């Protein structure tokens, strides 16, 4: 309840009451006089106005409206709790709204101290203007305008602000300056040195401190929170019509700049936390604070292969201008130029910014110098990129750390030499050919600290890392009895690296975004690199599927093929798992893969019906057979007979088949002289229980494996040294890498009552007698001779010349007596003489021409003599 004569205090920050006849709160008007004139009684209207005597008191300095409840009367004793009180301040009371107000603005408060109601915000207030309250101008300057700034330097701090609403007395402006260090808690304010802001004396609008000798204006500094607070003094206003600027001089405040500030740094904010509230916002303009260095310095090598030529990309961003006074120097220890070049041609988008696009390499000091052309410069904070092509002959060292501290860049006295910030490693990444063993559903691997093998080029290589005989043969570490974390060995491995597992028949992709691990593997997302960064530790690795998988390793932006991992079921060797049970043999339509029976795609194919026999070759390092040279023994020899017997019956035991289905075809000596061996060719005979006609009856249940199915099972057992094949004391010498293609063979009759398997059966029956065969041969040969003779005779006749030769006697007769010719020929004969076309042979024509010429010459000489005489 509200008792009579209680006072209701309502704070309305930002509302201004105009003074009749004057413009309210304009610059140049004495603030104290206006505040005094604006304060006073105002009229209250509305249904509940009589409750407060229809009037209140407005304090313009604190923007507070005071309403006193009327005294106790006969019809009024108390304002009951829960009663809604509504009243109005009419327009004629000359109140003016600010330029902007938030919806539910936190600048409005209400309190009734006598009723025990503390200060609280109004739950709902209307928004004014679509534009939020803000600072239209906010700027922070360090030192002189345009000066180059350096970290940890003591400079003047100048603040320039202009809110879009007036900030009355009591408003507290807070500026956050993270990383700054200032002396004391009360920092003296002064006028800025910039002339445009010297005259408004905005610094005099804040609180003052008086000592025995002087009075000065100050701001409050909190070194712990990096908060700088300015409180508008009583009777003062920060107007929204002009900027307010004030300075914290280095003489008194001694503010030290932080190590780094970006241009228009997001962390430097301004707000009004008391009075006319303005929410925090970034100061719009702040200069950067950087050291005299390179903000960006980065080397890139493509490819990153030690000892190879590479494309060298150099990128840097200086914090100050780089002129021609001093060149840029890059220190490249252990780099070599195999072409012995001194002048290095530069390419890239900024190569023209270097004199003649040429750098100079000093192989003694291993420094690459890049001079800037005279009268030009590389501007501060510009990002520049240069490239040195592979053709320039640079080769990478054998080993470089990531961000190697030996690589440096500098610009003489202008920019001190510093370490290149970003440079890739060379020779880094995981080691190849690592082997891991784990069991299905276990969290961890059985492989210990060393996942690589000591025997170089072990032949044959380890194909099953869970096989202890294979590990011993290649010098690999023994398996642990309990699972532990997977530890990938390498050089300079990082927590950001990761692994992925793909089927063994696939290759690791060249790019990280193309790498997808199979869903059966799970592991902890938190990876740990060892202190020496030579191991990456992966916790809680587990797999729900068995098999052989390739381990791919993501390092930096590359993908490496680390090796293989074998996931085996929890069955003791040589047992295999079938639907959760450990058994000796797989079902007839399955084969063991990494210790678990999986569907055999060969056994269920239509072309694998039990009708075709196969000849399968096996290479065996059987010591007794090699010593006794069973390949040179007769078939009836006891040693050879025993060897044949053991081979067929051991195969029958391992392949779970009838011994009659195996027949020895041949035994020969191995071709590798360095490794003596015996090559046996065994016929896998069909069982003749399944054929193409009754295939549908056995598609789900096979009574026996086909020869192709037996071959598929043998190959699966052959590559797994933990399989049943290698538990046999006779067959454990089989060469696991020897997998020649099998040949289809036929059952051929050898002699009456015997058969032999061959690739092509000889023709056993004749169709004609020897005499008949000889007759056919002779007749065929003679017929061929006759046909060939006729052919050549016709060819000769076709090439014969059938033109009739002229009769020499007839020509002579015509020359002596042309009248013997027929009329047409006689006419042509006469025309030819008139046209000097003689009908004669070439010799006669030449004689006639010669005679005519002699006659003409004689006549010409006679005429000349006649004229001369």
NORVEN-V314852 format. One record per pair of residues at least 4 apart in sequence whose ideal C-beta (glycine too) atoms are under 6 Angstrom apart, sorted by the first residue. I is the first residue (numbers start at 1). J is the second residue. Records with the same first field share a line. If there is no record, write none. Layout:
I: J  J
//
This chain:
1: 78  80  81
2: 6  79  115
3: 78
4: 69  71  72
5: 69  71
6: 69  112  114  115
7: 66  68
8: 67  112
9: 64  66  111
10: 65  110
11: 64  109
12: 63  108
13: 63  107  275  276
14: 98  107  165  276
15: 95
16: 24  25  96
17: 38  58  94  95
18: 24  94  96
19: 37  38
25: 34
27: 239
29: 34
31: 235  236  237
32: 235
35: 60  61
38: 60
39: 58  59  60
41: 55  57
42: 56  58  93
43: 55
44: 49  52  54  55  56  87
45: 49  88  90
46: 86  87  88
47: 86
48: 85  86  87
49: 54  87
52: 67
53: 70
56: 65  66  67
57: 66
58: 65
59: 64
61: 169
72: 77
79: 83
89: 93  95
97: 128
98: 165
99: 164  165
100: 128  129  131  133  165
101: 105  128
103: 127
104: 124  125
105: 125
106: 121  277
107: 276  277
108: 122  125
109: 119
111: 117  119
112: 117
133: 165  278
134: 164
135: 161  163  270
136: 162  164
137: 162  243
138: 161  270  283  284
139: 160  285
140: 283  286
141: 158
142: 149  155
143: 147  155  156
149: 289
151: 257  259  291
152: 256
153: 257
154: 250  254  256
155: 250
156: 247  249  250
157: 248  255
158: 192  247
159: 246
160: 243  245
161: 244
162: 243
163: 167  240
164: 240
165: 240  276
166: 237  239  240
167: 171  232  238  276
168: 237
169: 232  234  236
170: 275
171: 232  272  275  276
172: 229  231  273  274
173: 230  272
174: 227  229  271  273
175: 228  270
176: 226  227  269
177: 226  228
178: 226  267
179: 258
180: 255  258
181: 256
182: 187  221  253  255
183: 254
185: 221
186: 218
187: 219  221  248  253
188: 216  218  252
189: 203  217  219  246
190: 247  249
191: 198
192: 197  245  247
197: 245
202: 244  245  246
203: 217  246
205: 232  236
206: 217  230  233
207: 231  233
208: 215  217
209: 218
210: 215
219: 228  230
220: 229
221: 228
222: 227
232: 236  238
238: 244
248: 253  255
250: 254
257: 289
261: 265  288  289
262: 288
263: 288
264: 286
265: 286
266: 282
268: 283  286
269: 280  282
270: 283
271: 278  280
272: 276  277  278
290: 319
292: 320  415
293: 319  415  418
294: 316  318
295: 317  319
296: 316  317
297: 316  409  420  421
298: 315  422
299: 420  423
300: 313
301: 310
302: 311
304: 424  426
306: 396  398  426  427
307: 395
309: 390  395
310: 396
311: 390
312: 388  394
313: 387
314: 386
315: 385
316: 384
317: 383
318: 322  380
319: 380
320: 380
321: 377  379  380
322: 372  378  411
323: 377
324: 372  374
326: 411  412  414
327: 369  370  371
328: 370  411
329: 367  369  410
330: 368  409
331: 367  408
332: 366  368
333: 366  406
334: 397
336: 395
337: 341  361  393  394
338: 393  395
339: 393
341: 393
342: 361
343: 358
344: 359  361  388  392
346: 351  354  357  359  386
347: 351  387  389
348: 385  386  387
349: 385
350: 384  385
351: 357  386
354: 370
355: 371  373
359: 368  370
360: 369
361: 368
362: 367
372: 376
388: 392
396: 426
399: 427
400: 404  425  426
401: 425
402: 425
403: 423
404: 423
405: 419
407: 420  423
408: 417  419
409: 420
410: 415  417
411: 415
425: 492
428: 491  492
429: 490  555  560
430: 488  490  553  560  562
431: 452  489  490
433: 563
434: 451  452  562  563
435: 451  462  465  563
436: 445  447  451  465  565
437: 446  447  465  466  479  566
438: 445  567
439: 568  570
440: 546  567  569
442: 483
443: 540  542
444: 483  484
445: 486
446: 479  480
447: 451
448: 477  480
450: 477
451: 489
453: 474  475  476
454: 475
455: 474  475
458: 474
460: 736  737
462: 470  474
463: 719
464: 470  566  720
465: 566
466: 566  568
467: 721  722
469: 721
470: 721
471: 476
480: 484
485: 537  539
486: 538  541
487: 535  537
488: 536
489: 535
492: 533
493: 497  529  533  536
494: 529
495: 527  529
497: 536  555
498: 554
499: 553
500: 515  517  552
501: 517  518  521  549
502: 506  550
504: 548  549  550
508: 552  559  561
509: 514  515  559
512: 554  559
515: 552  559
517: 521
520: 543  544  545
521: 543
522: 542
523: 538  540  541
524: 539  540
527: 536  538
528: 537
529: 533  536
530: 534  535
543: 567
546: 567  568  569  594  596
547: 567  593  594
548: 564  566  594
549: 565
550: 564
551: 562  563  565
552: 559
553: 560  562
554: 559
566: 594
568: 594  595
569: 577  595  596
571: 575  577  582  595
573: 722
574: 723  724  727
575: 582
576: 586  592  595  597
577: 582  596
578: 583  597
585: 656
586: 590  591  592  597
588: 702  705
589: 600  603  604  702
590: 597  598  599  600
591: 600  712  713  716
592: 597  716
593: 598
600: 712
602: 608  708  712
603: 709
608: 706  708
609: 690  691  692  695
610: 686  687  689  690  706
611: 686  691
612: 744
613: 683  685  686  707  745
614: 684  707  742
615: 665  681  683  743  745
616: 682  684  711  742
617: 681  740
618: 680  734
619: 677  679  735  738
620: 678  733  734
621: 677  733
622: 678  733
625: 630  643  678
626: 676
628: 639
630: 639  640  643  667
631: 667  668  669
633: 637  639  640
644: 664
646: 650  730
648: 659  662
649: 659
650: 728  730  731
651: 655  662
652: 657  659
654: 724  725
655: 710  713
657: 661
661: 685
662: 682
663: 683
664: 682
665: 681  683
666: 681
667: 680
668: 679
670: 677  679
683: 757
684: 707  710
686: 707
687: 704
689: 703  704
690: 698
698: 702
705: 709  710
711: 742
714: 718
717: 723  725
718: 736
719: 736
721: 726
725: 731
726: 732
728: 732
745: 757  759
746: 761
747: 755  757
748: 756  758  761
749: 755
750: 754  756
768: 772  773
814: 821
818: 826  829
821: 825  826  829
829: 839
832: 837  839
838: 845  848
840: 844  845
//
